Amino acid sequence: MNDSFDLMNELKIENATKEQVVWLSENPSVVRLNGSIGKALSE
């Protein structure tokens, strides 16, 4: 996994739509890539 992939993931999270949040919920492996993403979705 390269930095650009992680960066794109973070950009998607920052501009997350409801559909993207649902997608992340259905793909927990993505959430595990960055602990802060999981925290953001939990709050």
C-alpha positions in Angstrom: 0.0 0.0 0.0 1.5 3.4 -1.0 1.1 6.9 0.5 -1.0 8.1 -2.4 -3.6 5.4 -1.7 -3.8 6.4 2.0 -4.0 10.1 1.0 -6.9 9.5 -1.3 -8.6 7.5 1.4 -8.2 10.4 3.8 -9.5 12.9 1.3 -12.6 10.7 0.7 -13.2 10.6 4.4 -13.0 14.3 4.8 -15.6 14.8 2.1 -17.6 11.8 3.0 -21.2 11.5 1.9 -23.8 9.3 3.4 -23.1 6.7 0.7 -19.4 6.7 1.5 -20.1 6.3 5.3 -22.3 3.3 4.5 -19.6 1.9 2.2 -17.0 2.2 5.0 -19.5 0.6 7.4 -19.7 -2.4 5.0 -15.9 -2.5 4.5 -14.3 -2.4 8.0 -10.9 -3.3 6.6 -10.8 0.2 5.2 -11.6 1.7 8.6 -8.7 -0.3 10.1 -6.2 1.5 7.8 -6.5 4.6 9.9 -7.7 4.5 13.6 -8.8 8.2 13.3 -11.3 7.2 10.6 -13.0 4.7 13.0 -13.1 7.3 15.7 -14.6 9.9 13.4 -17.4 7.5 12.4 -18.0 6.5 16.0 -18.6 10.1 17.2 
